[in-house]
Amino acid sequence: MTIAQALRDATQVLAETSDTARLDAEVLMAHALGVTRSELLLRHLGGAVPAGFAALVERRSRHEPVAYILGVQEFYGREFLVTPDVLIPRADSETLVAAALEIAPERVLDCGTGSGALLLTVLAERTEARGVGIDNSPGARAVARANADRLGLGGRAEIRTGDWTLPGWSDGLGPFDLILANPPYVEAEADLAPSVRAFEPASALFAGPEGLDDYRALIPQFPALLSPNGIAVVEIGATQAAAVRQIAEEAGFCALLREDLGGRARALILRFPLGKPRRSP
């Protein structure tokens, strides 16, 4: 069997579980061959099928995300290591990066850093900045540190333990010019794709019956962590803008909504009102 034939067969198998069956098959084949997808399509379609390809297709047919199978995911033009300890970085979250890059921060805090994609992207784009990424998961912290080292940012990015539901977690951290946060915000009973619910870390997804528990815990703590002219950029679910805006306003912020490329509510930019002093929670 040639690679071209194997790709056709794999596409048929994956069509039962994936909306991008052909793309998945090609990406997995390129991975098995150790070449890029472009090289696969240009030079290898008539070649022999690598021994490991069938096992990769089997994993994907059970809904395992392609990113976990490959161990990497692209975000904002860079490749990040990913494991089941971290959420897979998604293009929608680039909305937060775009908002963050409208300022020139010197100190950045990333709450729930996961793979480190948000923090490390901002640091890579703003070479004068330094940052702290906090996460309660040892596995996630290990992935974030590995990504920092891969990108040559280990000297400017500190990855440390942090749980914003516990007292004292932020002692000695602030102030920051920029806070990034992609906290858990999925409703406990949300109807999620099997590739998400069965494989991505529940601790990074779910936040109570309304998906608001972590916003209620975290946002009121931002005033004590931000410099007077600092901003926080918080990812939200597509239907959560009004509820999270209310939480932010009760904490003393003005909130500006940003939509992603699909036109869905994706981020709130939180600022102190002009002339209003900082408030501690």
C-alpha positions as CSV (number, residue, x, y, z in Angstrom):
1,M,0.0,0.0,0.0
2,T,1.3,3.5,-0.8
3,I,1.0,6.5,1.4
4,A,-1.6,8.0,-0.9
5,Q,-3.8,4.9,-0.5
6,A,-3.2,4.8,3.3
7,L,-4.3,8.5,3.5
8,R,-7.6,7.7,1.7
9,D,-8.3,4.8,4.0
10,A,-7.4,6.8,7.1
11,T,-9.7,9.6,6.0
12,Q,-12.6,7.3,5.8
13,V,-11.9,5.9,9.3
14,L,-11.5,9.4,10.8
15,A,-14.5,10.8,9.1
16,E,-16.6,9.1,11.8
17,T,-15.0,11.1,14.6
18,S,-13.5,14.2,13.0
19,D,-14.7,17.1,10.9
20,T,-11.2,17.5,9.5
21,A,-10.5,13.9,8.7
22,R,-8.3,14.4,5.6
23,L,-6.2,17.1,7.3
24,D,-5.8,14.9,10.4
25,A,-4.7,12.0,8.3
26,E,-2.1,14.1,6.5
27,V,-0.8,15.6,9.7
28,L,-0.4,12.3,11.4
29,M,1.3,10.8,8.3
30,A,3.8,13.6,8.1
31,H,4.5,13.1,11.8
32,A,5.0,9.4,11.3
33,L,7.4,10.1,8.4
34,G,9.3,12.9,10.3
35,V,8.6,15.5,7.5
36,T,6.4,18.5,7.1
37,R,2.9,18.2,5.6
38,S,4.0,20.1,2.6
39,E,6.9,17.7,2.0
40,L,4.5,14.8,2.5
41,L,2.2,16.0,-0.3
42,L,5.0,17.0,-2.6
43,R,7.4,14.1,-2.3
44,H,6.1,11.1,-0.4
45,L,2.6,10.1,-1.7
46,G,4.0,7.1,-3.6
47,G,6.2,5.9,-0.8
48,A,5.7,3.1,1.7
49,V,3.5,3.6,4.7
50,P,5.6,4.0,8.0
51,A,5.0,1.4,10.6
52,G,3.7,3.8,13.2
53,F,0.9,5.4,11.2
54,A,-1.8,2.9,11.9
55,A,-1.4,3.4,15.7
56,L,-1.7,7.2,15.3
57,V,-4.9,6.8,13.3
58,E,-6.3,4.5,16.0
59,R,-5.6,7.1,18.7
60,R,-7.3,9.8,16.7
61,S,-10.3,7.6,16.0
62,R,-10.8,7.4,19.7
63,H,-11.2,11.2,19.8
64,E,-7.7,11.9,21.2
65,P,-6.7,15.5,20.0
66,V,-4.1,15.7,17.3
67,A,-2.1,18.1,19.4
68,Y,-1.7,15.5,22.2
69,I,-0.7,12.9,19.7
70,L,1.9,15.1,18.1
71,G,2.9,16.7,21.5
72,V,2.9,20.2,20.0
73,Q,0.5,22.9,19.0
74,E,1.1,26.2,17.0
75,F,0.0,29.4,18.7
76,Y,0.7,32.9,17.4
77,G,3.3,31.6,14.9
78,R,5.2,29.6,17.5
79,E,5.2,25.9,18.4
80,F,4.4,25.0,22.0
81,L,4.8,21.6,23.7
82,V,1.5,20.2,25.0
83,T,0.6,17.3,27.1
84,P,-2.7,16.2,28.7
85,D,-1.6,18.2,31.7
86,V,-2.4,21.4,29.9
87,L,-5.2,22.8,27.7
88,I,-4.4,22.9,24.0
89,P,-3.7,26.5,23.0
90,R,-6.4,27.7,20.6
91,A,-6.4,30.4,18.0
92,D,-9.3,32.1,19.7
93,S,-7.0,32.9,22.6
94,E,-4.8,35.0,20.3
95,T,-7.4,37.7,20.9
96,L,-5.9,38.1,24.4
97,V,-2.4,38.4,23.0
98,A,-3.5,41.1,20.5
99,A,-5.1,43.1,23.3
100,A,-2.1,42.7,25.5
101,L,0.3,43.9,22.8
102,E,-1.4,47.2,22.6
103,I,0.6,48.3,25.6
104,A,4.3,47.9,26.4
105,P,4.4,46.0,29.8
106,E,7.5,45.6,31.8
107,R,6.0,43.1,34.3
108,V,3.4,40.5,33.3
109,L,1.4,38.0,35.4
110,D,-0.3,35.0,33.7
111,C,-2.9,33.4,36.0
112,G,-3.4,29.7,35.1
113,T,-0.5,29.6,32.7
114,G,-0.9,26.0,31.5
115,S,1.5,25.6,28.5
116,G,2.7,29.1,29.0
117,A,1.4,30.1,25.6
118,L,-0.1,33.5,26.6
119,L,2.8,34.6,28.8
120,L,5.6,33.4,26.6
121,T,4.1,34.8,23.5
122,V,3.8,38.3,25.1
123,L,7.4,38.0,26.3
124,A,8.6,36.9,22.9
125,E,6.9,39.9,21.3
126,R,7.9,42.4,24.0
127,T,11.6,41.7,24.6
128,E,11.9,44.3,27.4
129,A,9.2,42.5,29.5
130,R,9.6,39.9,32.3
131,G,6.8,37.8,33.6
132,V,5.5,35.3,36.1
133,G,3.2,32.4,35.2
134,I,1.3,30.7,38.0
135,D,-0.4,27.3,37.9
136,N,-1.6,24.9,40.5
137,S,-0.7,21.8,38.4
138,P,2.8,20.5,38.7
139,G,2.5,18.9,35.3
140,A,1.4,22.2,33.7
141,R,4.3,24.0,35.4
142,A,6.7,21.5,33.9
143,V,5.3,22.0,30.4
144,A,5.4,25.8,30.8
145,R,9.1,25.7,31.9
146,A,10.0,23.5,29.0
147,N,8.3,25.9,26.6
148,A,10.1,28.8,28.1
149,D,13.5,27.1,27.7
150,R,12.6,26.1,24.1
151,L,11.9,29.7,23.2
152,G,14.9,31.1,25.0
153,L,12.8,32.8,27.6
154,G,13.7,31.0,30.7
155,G,15.6,34.0,32.0
156,R,12.6,36.3,31.7
157,A,9.8,33.9,32.7
158,E,9.3,32.6,36.2
159,I,6.9,29.7,36.5
160,R,5.7,29.2,40.0
161,T,2.9,27.5,42.1
162,G,-0.2,29.6,42.5
163,D,-3.8,28.9,43.6
164,W,-5.9,32.0,43.7
165,T,-8.5,30.3,45.9
166,L,-6.0,30.1,48.8
167,P,-5.1,33.0,51.0
168,G,-1.6,34.4,50.6
169,W,-1.0,33.0,47.1
170,S,0.0,36.4,45.7
171,D,2.1,37.7,48.6
172,G,5.0,39.6,47.2
173,L,4.0,39.2,43.6
174,G,2.8,42.6,42.4
175,P,2.6,45.1,41.0
176,F,2.2,44.2,37.3
177,D,1.5,46.3,34.3
178,L,-0.4,43.5,32.6
179,I,-2.3,40.5,34.0
180,L,-3.4,37.7,31.6
181,A,-5.9,35.2,32.7
182,N,-7.6,32.2,30.9
183,P,-9.2,30.6,34.0
184,P,-11.6,27.7,34.0
185,Y,-14.9,29.0,32.7
186,V,-16.9,26.0,31.4
187,E,-20.2,25.1,33.0
188,A,-20.0,21.8,34.9
189,E,-22.7,20.2,32.8
190,A,-21.7,21.8,29.4
191,D,-22.1,19.6,26.3
192,L,-18.5,19.3,25.2
193,A,-16.9,17.4,22.3
194,P,-15.5,14.0,23.4
195,S,-12.0,15.2,22.5
196,V,-12.3,18.0,25.1
197,R,-14.2,16.3,27.9
198,A,-12.3,13.0,27.8
199,F,-8.8,14.3,27.2
200,E,-8.2,17.9,28.3
201,P,-7.7,18.6,32.1
202,A,-10.9,19.1,33.9
203,S,-9.3,21.3,36.5
204,A,-8.5,23.8,33.7
205,L,-12.0,23.6,32.2
206,F,-14.8,23.6,34.7
207,A,-15.8,26.4,37.1
208,G,-19.1,25.5,38.8
209,P,-22.6,25.4,37.4
210,E,-22.4,28.7,35.6
211,G,-18.7,28.6,34.7
212,L,-18.2,31.8,36.8
213,D,-16.6,30.5,40.1
214,D,-13.0,31.3,39.1
215,Y,-13.9,34.8,37.9
216,R,-15.6,35.5,41.2
217,A,-12.5,34.3,43.1
218,L,-9.8,35.9,40.9
219,I,-11.0,39.2,39.5
220,P,-11.6,40.9,42.9
221,Q,-7.9,40.2,43.6
222,F,-6.6,42.0,40.6
223,P,-6.6,45.6,42.0
224,A,-4.0,44.6,44.6
225,L,-1.8,43.2,41.9
226,L,-2.0,45.8,39.2
227,S,-0.1,49.1,38.9
228,P,-2.4,52.2,38.7
229,N,-2.2,52.3,34.9
230,G,-2.1,48.5,34.5
231,I,-4.7,46.4,32.7
232,A,-5.9,42.8,33.0
233,V,-7.0,40.8,29.9
234,V,-9.4,37.9,30.8
235,E,-10.7,35.2,28.4
236,I,-14.4,34.6,28.7
237,G,-16.9,32.2,27.2
238,A,-19.0,33.4,24.3
239,T,-22.1,33.9,26.5
240,Q,-20.4,35.3,29.6
241,A,-19.6,38.9,28.8
242,A,-22.4,40.5,30.8
243,A,-21.8,38.3,33.9
244,V,-18.0,38.7,34.0
245,R,-18.3,42.5,33.2
246,Q,-20.5,42.8,36.3
247,I,-18.0,41.0,38.5
248,A,-15.2,43.3,37.1
249,E,-17.2,46.4,37.7
250,E,-18.0,45.4,41.3
251,A,-14.2,45.1,41.7
252,G,-13.7,48.7,40.5
253,F,-12.9,48.1,36.8
254,C,-14.1,49.4,33.5
255,A,-14.4,46.5,31.0
256,L,-14.0,46.6,27.3
257,L,-15.1,43.6,25.2
258,R,-13.0,42.1,22.5
259,E,-14.4,39.5,20.0
260,D,-12.4,36.8,18.3
261,L,-12.1,36.3,14.5
262,G,-15.4,34.4,14.5
263,G,-17.2,37.4,16.0
264,R,-17.7,35.7,19.4
265,A,-17.1,37.5,22.7
266,R,-13.7,36.3,23.8
267,A,-11.9,38.7,26.1
268,L,-12.5,41.6,28.5
269,I,-9.9,44.3,29.0
270,L,-10.1,45.6,32.5
271,R,-8.8,49.0,33.5
272,F,-9.2,51.4,36.4
273,P,-11.5,54.3,35.7
274,L,-9.6,57.5,34.9
275,G,-8.8,59.3,38.1
276,K,-10.1,56.6,40.4
277,P,-7.7,55.2,43.0
278,R,-6.9,51.5,43.2
279,R,-9.0,49.5,45.5
280,S,-7.9,46.4,47.4
281,P,-10.4,43.6,47.5
